[in-house]
Amino acid sequence: MSEKDINKKAFDEGTLLKLKIFQECFREWFPVFLYTPGIERICIYDLFAGSGYDTEGNPGSPIILLEEARGNEYQHCSRLNQCKNLKVIFGFNEKNKKKATLLRENVERSQVSCKSKCPLRVEDCVMSRTAVASQTFDEITQSIRFNAFMQDEKTAKFLLLDQYGIKEITETVFLSLISCPKTDFIFFISSSTIRRFSNEPSIKKYFETEKIDFDNSKPKECHRLIADYYRSLIPHDKEYYLHSFTIKKDANFYGLIFGSSHSLGMEKFLKVCWKYDKYSGDSNCNLDEDHDFGILFEGSGTRHKIDAVKKEIREAVLSGTISSNKEGLLFALKKGCLPIVFVEVIQELKKNGEITISGIFNRQSTKIHQVPEYHITRP
Ligand SMILES: C[S@@+](CC[C@H](N)C(=O)[O-])C[C@H]1O[C@@H](n2cnc3c(N)ncnc32)[C@H](O)[C@@H]1O
């Protein structure tokens, strides 16, 4: 994850985990918009795309996105063949000209190989709308064409922003991203760098580091703090969801930050995060010290994060701050937990006679934007 060319060596363990999370995040996200009425276009942007592979032939993010978009049994291609009014467009960008040329070749090769195996045997491949640009991130994000797509209500956008270091997702870029309709994004950031050089002008140029309490926190918490920093930029009246995943490599902490304006987007991302961290859903390094490394049996640690969030939910329900299942499920989601934890708390409170339900009780904890609502009263 250093600034040396990532594609000129074998991807290390941290990079492979990052790519796995990108992949599974996209795998969850993409089908949602294949079946969302009113969507006419799906734009998949990888704006720091690299050249396509590492030196061992492991696919990088653009190739992963192309492969995922087909579906493991070409089911997504099949869906797109049926929906003539829905188009998928890939926008790959790589500043380095040589890498961009290599990427173009790799994308083409991947598409030729896919076509040769395609069970649908169609002339006009639904995944062929692919553009590889070689511009800077700034040039792309300031272009009229890009912004037209970003602002379009009928276009669903997935942005993968795998920058080197820390500089590209500025406050302005972040605020612009969160204001775009039907847009989810995931970006990488080297949080240790911000912590280590927090007093340097070269960092203060990008982050108001005096607002980040590095002094009273552990080094391993730095990526959570950076995510909080971005969270603090979100206007108070805006419904928005942000979650982070810390990736430790050697003594350094990097991480991913995912943003969505829709609870379903966040449900999907949290599902991936909790798959990779069964204790806190946000790191590969035991941030909450719930489990010893090397423990024999998975699940034998303590789930401090879940316990803490459940306690907060219980208190909020009993004080009346949470007064419906919808509020409770969203509360859990915003705390970085899967909404099922709310259901578990409510079942216990109900069993103990501490609350009563008005409306029809249900245990739904996914697709919470569509949950049949009930209200909670305290006797
Ligand atoms: C971390 S690598 C991306 C790796 C890629 N996601 C993969 O899986 O192989 C970052 C890439 O962004 C490119 N890059 C650096 N600064 C850029 C900028 N300002 N605009 C666009 N690309 C940039 C680099 O040349 C590098 O290939």
The ligand as a MOL file (V3000), in Angstrom:
LIG
                    3D

  0  0  0     0  0            999 V3000
M  V30 BEGIN CTAB
M  V30 COUNTS 27 29 0 0 0
M  V30 BEGIN ATOM
M  V30 1 C -3.6200 2.2950 -5.1560 0
M  V30 2 S -3.3700 2.3980 -6.8670 0 CHG=1
M  V30 3 C -4.8430 1.6800 -7.5010 0
M  V30 4 C -4.7660 0.2320 -7.6180 0
M  V30 5 C -5.9780 -0.3940 -8.2570 0
M  V30 6 N -7.1900 -0.1160 -7.5360 0
M  V30 7 C -5.7710 -1.9040 -8.3510 0
M  V30 8 O -6.5650 -2.6430 -7.7670 0
M  V30 9 O -4.8280 -2.3090 -9.0200 0 CHG=-1
M  V30 10 C -3.6160 4.0720 -7.2260 0
M  V30 11 C -3.4900 4.3840 -8.7180 0
M  V30 12 O -3.8980 5.7360 -8.9120 0
M  V30 13 C -3.0330 6.3570 -9.8270 0
M  V30 14 N -3.0820 7.7900 -9.4960 0
M  V30 15 C -2.3380 8.4570 -8.5750 0
M  V30 16 N -2.7240 9.7390 -8.5030 0
M  V30 17 C -3.7640 9.8770 -9.3690 0
M  V30 18 C -4.5970 10.9620 -9.7130 0
M  V30 19 N -4.4630 12.1560 -9.1700 0
M  V30 20 N -5.5880 10.7490 -10.6070 0
M  V30 21 C -5.7630 9.5220 -11.1700 0
M  V30 22 N -4.9730 8.4550 -10.8910 0
M  V30 23 C -4.0010 8.6300 -9.9840 0
M  V30 24 C -1.6950 5.7060 -9.6260 0
M  V30 25 O -0.8930 5.7630 -10.7810 0
M  V30 26 C -2.0650 4.2870 -9.2310 0
M  V30 27 O -2.0530 3.4260 -10.3440 0
M  V30 END ATOM
M  V30 BEGIN BOND
M  V30 1 1 1 2
M  V30 2 1 2 3
M  V30 3 1 2 10
M  V30 4 1 3 4
M  V30 5 1 4 5
M  V30 6 1 5 6
M  V30 7 1 5 7
M  V30 8 2 7 8
M  V30 9 1 7 9
M  V30 10 1 10 11
M  V30 11 1 11 12
M  V30 12 1 11 26
M  V30 13 1 12 13
M  V30 14 1 13 14
M  V30 15 1 13 24
M  V30 16 1 14 15
M  V30 17 1 14 23
M  V30 18 2 15 16
M  V30 19 1 16 17
M  V30 20 1 17 18
M  V30 21 2 17 23
M  V30 22 1 18 19
M  V30 23 2 18 20
M  V30 24 1 20 21
M  V30 25 2 21 22
M  V30 26 1 22 23
M  V30 27 1 24 25
M  V30 28 1 24 26
M  V30 29 1 26 27
M  V30 END BOND
M  V30 END CTAB
M  END
